[in-house]
Amino acid sequence: MSYGLRKSSFFVFIVATIIILLLIFFAIQGWLSPLKNILWQILKPLAKAFFWLEQKIFKAINVFTALKDLIKENNNLRQENLSLWQQVASLKEAERENKLLRQRLLFENDGKKTLMVKVIGASQQAGQYLLVDKGFINGLNKGDWVVSADNFLIGYLDEVEEQVSKVILLSNSDSAINAVTQDSRASGIIKGRHGLGLALEMIPINKELQLGETVLALGKEASGGKNLAVGKVKEIIEKENELFKSALIEPAIDWSALEEVFILK
């Protein structure tokens, strides 16, 4: 730093010190009061403006903070509502399954075990087959009968894999089950009508059927030897010069609405 610059800085320092001392002296003597009043009158509107702006900013910050907290609280409430909704849905499903199981207990077949399974799929053409969520690791076997909770026969297991099985419905065109009518004791074979319904075929022509009587699938080992209801006779079909007649059956169960079924093991 040059000598001239140091001398200039020292001079400025001396001048500033003298001015400060003079201002202090003038303030003690009260000579600066008129000047302070004038400056205050000039700066007062500006001070009010700054104060007003400060209050607005403070309020805006408070509103923003409150809004942020409200959004957070709403999100928390939404998550809690979703959780409660899920819990209620799960409880309703559990209650529904428990109701089915309680209903099923009324129809146990001579100590034969039954297993409730969930329907997880179906054929594109209605009334052909269902897929259920259990397989041979659960003790299921091909040929096991499949019933509703109230013990109406709906089909049998046709393909059994490790964790999934295929249920052939009675309305499947490949299905054929020996059967008898409950009142007239007319025997025949329940055949599927391409997923569109059921028919009892090969009924001896001399057997008199009654409209509305129950059709029973003849029992086998899986059912504990008991005959299981399938539906009711809704129409009798006879043709001249035929040795057998047939009847259309109204199924007891709407198979398209099934969500759980039971396997007779």
N, C-alpha and C positions, 0 to 999 in steps of 0.2 A: 504494500500500500504506500502511495507517495506521501510526502510530507504535506503537500497542499490539501489532499483529501482528508488527512487526519485533522488538520487545522480547521477545515470546513465543518467536519462532524462535531468537533469540540465546541465550535461556535454555535451550532444548532442546538446542542445540548444545553449550553449556558442560557441561550435565549428561551428555550422551552422551560427551563427551571425557573427563570425570572418570571415568565408569564404565569406559571402555576402558582408561584408564591404571591404574585400580585392578585390573582383571582381569589386565593385563600384570604388574603388581607381584605380585599373588597367585600368578600362574603361575610367576614367577621364584622366589618363595619356596617353591613346592611346595604351597601351601595348597589349590589347586584339584584336586589329584589324587583325593581321595575323591569329589568331585563328578563328575569325569570318569569315574571307575569306575562310579559309580551310573548316570550317563547312558548309558554304554556298555552296561551290563547291560540297561537298559531298551530301548535302540535296537538291540541285537545281533540279536534275532529279526527285527526289521523289516529290518535290513541283509541278513540271510540270505535273507529272503523276496525282497527286491529282487534279490539276486545270483542266486537260483534262477530268478526270472522273466526276468532278463536272459539267462541261459543258454538257457532254453526259447525265448525270442524269437529269439535268435541261431541256434539249431538250426532253427527254423521257417523263418527267412529263407534259411538254407543249403539246406534241403530244397526250398523254393519255387524258388530259383535253379537248383538241380540239375534239378528237374522241368521248368522252363522251357527249360533247355538241352537236356534229353532230348527234349522235344517238338519243338524246333527241329531237332535232329539227325535225329529220325524223319521229319520232313517233308522234310528234305534227302535222306535215303535213299530215301524214297518217290518223290521226283521223279527221282532217279538211276535207280531201278528202272523207272519208267515210261519214261524215256528209253532205257534199255537194252532194255526190252521192245519199244519202237517200232523201235529199230535192228535187233534180231533179226528182227522181223516183216518189215521192209523187205528185209533180207538174204535171208530165205527166199523172199520174192516175187521178188526179183531172180534168185536161183538157179533158181527155178521157170521164170521167163521164159527164162533162159539155156539151161535144159535143153530147153525147147520149140524155141528157135532152133537149138540143136545138132541136135535131132531133125529139124527142118525142112530142114537143109542136106543131108540124105540124099535129099531128094525134089525138088530143084530141077529145073525143067522147061526143059531146053534153053536155059539162060541167061535165061529169063523171070524178072523180078523178082517177089518176093513181099513182102507187107507184113503184119506182125503187127498186129492190131487187138484192142481189148478190147470185150467184150460189155457194153453199158451198159443194155440193156433187152430186153424180149421181149413178145410178145403175151400177153394174158390167157388166151387159149385156147392151150394148149401145142402146139408143133409147127407154128406158122404163120409167124412171122418173128422175127428178132433185130434189135436196133439196135447199131451199132458206132460207135466214137469217131473215125472218120476219114471224110473226104469228098473232094470234087473238088480241094481245095487240096493234097491228098496224092497226086493223080494217079489217083484211083479213077474208074471209069466204070460206067455202067449196063450190066449184063450180065456184069461180071467174075465169074469163078467164085470161090467161097469154099470153102476146104478146112480140114481139121484139120491138126495138126502132122504127122501120119503120112500125109497126102495122101489122105484119104478125102473125097470130095465131099459137102458138106452143103447147098449152095444156091448162090444167085447174087445179085448186087446188083440191086435193083429201083428204088430211089430213092436218088439221090446228091445230098446237099446240101453246103454248104461244109465243115462239120466233123463231119457225122454221116451215116451211110448205113443203109439198110434192107436186110436180107438176107432174101430169100424162101427158106425152107427147102424141101427136096425134098418134105417131107410136107405142104406147103401145098396146099390143094385147087385152087389156081390154077396150080400148078407142072406143067410138062411138059417132060421132057428125053429126047432120043433116047438109046437104050441098046442094049447087046448082051450076051448071056450069054457068059462067057469060054470055056467048054468046048464047048457045043453051037452057039455063034455064032447063036443065035436073036435076031433084032432085035425091038425093041418100043419103047414109050414109058413112061418112069417117070412115074407120076402120084401126086400126094399124095392121101391119104385123110382129108381134113379134119383134119389134124394128128395122126391116130391111127396113121399108118404109111405104107408105100409099096406100090405095086403096079406090076408090069410088064405093061402092056396092049398090045393090038394085036399079039400074037405070032401068026404064021401057024400055022394049026391042024396043019399037017404037020410042024412042028418039034418034035423030042423034047427036052424039058428034063430036067435032072438036079437033084434036090434037093441043096441045099448048094453048088451052083456059084455062082461070083461073078458079080455083075451089074456091068457097066462102063458109065459114062456116056460117050458118044462124044465124043472130044476135039475141041476147037476152038482157035482162035488163042490164047486166054488160057491154055490148058493146054499150049501148045507142041505141039498136035496129038496129045497122048497121051490115051488113055482112062483115066479115073479110076474106081477102085472105089467102089461105093456100099454094097453089102451082099451078102447071099446069098439064094438062092431057098429059101423055107421051106415053100411050099405051091403046088401047081399046080391051077388051076381050069379045067375044060373043060365046055362045055355042048353038048348035041346040036344039030345043025343050025346051028352057029355057024361062021363063017369064021375067027374068031380065038379064041385062048384067052388066059388071063392067069395071073400068078403073084404071090403075096405075097412081099415082100422083107423080110428081117430087116436093118435098118440096121446098119452097122458101128460107128456112133457114137451115144452117148446125147446127143442135142442139148441136152437140158435141163441137162446138167452142164457145158456149154462156158463157159469164162471168156475165152479168147482164141482167135481163129481167124486164118487167113491168106487174104489176097486175092491171087489170081493176076492180076498186072497185065499 
